[in-house]
Amino acid sequence: QVQLVESGGGLVQAGGSLRLSCAASGVIFSINAMGWYRQAPGKQRELVAHITSGGSTNYADSVKGRFTISRDNAKKTVYLQMNSLKPEDTAVYYCYVDLITLYSSRYETWGQGTQVTVSS
């Protein structure tokens, strides 16, 4: 069993900042990629940011220069620092993890989602 627990969402005014966290636990041998997606009402889920096991990152064009993804391998946690937030960043944010279990199987899983609301 693998669990992801997200935290850090909330309500913030435009121009403000939030930091999301997502901690993985369970039968984890190693973690490959980690990342964040978001889904706004009436829209498809979209990639926000992605980080590999080696620390390489990529971002959606809409968040480049404002959001920063990072990870703490010892804590099995991925973070998303969101600065200069805009109303269009309002969405449910989901973390995902691509990992290898203790049983040597590859496993992908998602967090429960955390609401981010940016008021104008």
C-alpha positions as CSV (number, residue, x, y, z in Angstrom):
1,Q,0.0,0.0,0.0
2,V,1.1,3.5,-0.9
3,Q,-0.5,6.7,0.4
4,L,-0.1,10.3,-0.6
5,V,-1.1,13.1,1.7
6,E,-1.4,16.6,0.4
7,S,-1.5,19.8,2.3
8,G,-1.1,23.5,1.9
9,G,-4.0,24.6,-0.3
10,G,-6.3,27.5,0.6
11,L,-7.6,30.9,-0.2
12,V,-5.2,33.7,-1.2
13,Q,-5.5,37.0,-2.8
14,A,-4.0,37.6,-6.3
15,G,-0.3,38.2,-6.0
16,G,0.0,36.1,-2.9
17,S,1.8,32.8,-2.3
18,L,1.1,29.3,-1.2
19,R,3.2,26.2,-0.7
20,L,1.8,22.8,-1.4
21,S,3.3,19.6,0.0
22,C,2.7,16.0,-0.8
23,A,4.2,13.2,1.3
24,A,4.4,9.6,0.2
25,S,4.4,6.6,2.6
26,G,4.0,2.9,2.5
27,V,5.9,0.1,0.7
28,I,8.2,2.3,-1.2
29,F,11.6,1.2,-2.4
30,S,12.4,4.3,-4.5
31,I,10.6,7.2,-6.1
32,N,11.1,8.1,-9.8
33,A,9.2,11.1,-11.0
34,M,7.0,13.4,-8.9
35,G,4.7,16.2,-9.9
36,W,1.7,18.3,-9.7
37,Y,-1.4,18.6,-11.9
38,R,-4.4,20.8,-11.6
39,Q,-8.0,20.8,-12.7
40,A,-10.2,23.8,-12.8
41,P,-14.0,23.5,-13.1
42,G,-15.1,22.5,-16.5
43,K,-11.5,22.0,-17.7
44,Q,-9.3,19.0,-18.2
45,R,-6.5,18.1,-15.7
46,E,-3.3,19.7,-16.8
47,L,0.4,19.3,-15.9
48,V,1.7,22.1,-13.7
49,A,5.2,20.9,-12.9
50,H,7.3,17.7,-12.9
51,I,10.5,16.7,-11.3
52,T,12.6,13.6,-12.0
53,S,14.6,11.5,-9.6
54,G,17.7,13.4,-10.8
55,G,16.1,16.8,-10.1
56,S,15.3,17.9,-13.6
57,T,12.2,20.0,-13.8
58,N,9.7,21.1,-16.3
59,Y,6.8,23.5,-16.0
60,A,3.6,24.5,-17.8
61,D,4.2,27.7,-19.7
62,S,1.5,29.4,-17.7
63,V,3.4,29.0,-14.4
64,K,7.1,29.4,-15.5
65,G,8.8,31.9,-13.4
66,R,6.1,31.9,-10.7
67,F,6.0,28.3,-9.5
68,T,8.9,26.1,-8.2
69,I,8.8,22.4,-7.8
70,S,11.2,20.6,-5.4
71,R,11.5,17.3,-3.6
72,D,13.0,16.0,-0.4
73,N,13.9,12.3,-1.1
74,A,14.6,11.5,2.5
75,K,11.1,12.7,3.4
76,K,9.6,11.2,0.2
77,T,7.9,14.6,-0.2
78,V,7.3,16.9,-3.2
79,Y,6.6,20.6,-2.9
80,L,5.1,23.3,-5.1
81,Q,6.0,26.8,-4.2
82,M,3.5,29.1,-5.9
83,N,4.2,32.8,-6.0
84,S,2.5,35.7,-7.8
85,L,-0.7,33.8,-7.9
86,K,-3.4,34.7,-10.3
87,P,-7.2,34.0,-10.3
88,E,-6.6,31.7,-13.2
89,D,-4.5,29.5,-11.0
90,T,-7.7,28.6,-9.1
91,A,-8.1,24.8,-9.3
92,V,-7.8,21.5,-7.4
93,Y,-4.2,20.6,-7.3
94,Y,-3.2,16.9,-7.4
95,C,0.2,15.4,-6.8
96,Y,1.4,12.2,-8.4
97,V,4.2,9.9,-7.8
98,D,5.9,7.3,-10.0
99,L,7.7,4.8,-7.8
100,I,9.1,1.3,-7.3
101,T,7.5,-0.7,-4.5
102,L,9.3,-3.0,-2.1
103,Y,7.9,-5.8,-4.3
104,S,9.9,-4.5,-7.3
105,S,6.8,-3.3,-9.1
106,R,6.3,0.1,-10.7
107,Y,3.4,2.0,-9.2
108,E,1.8,5.4,-10.0
109,T,-0.5,7.0,-7.6
110,W,-2.3,10.3,-7.0
111,G,-3.0,12.5,-4.0
112,Q,-6.6,13.3,-2.9
113,G,-6.3,16.9,-4.3
114,T,-6.2,20.2,-2.5
115,Q,-8.2,23.3,-3.4
116,V,-6.3,26.5,-4.3
117,T,-8.5,29.5,-4.7
118,V,-7.1,32.9,-5.8
119,S,-9.3,35.9,-5.4
120,S,-9.0,39.0,-7.5
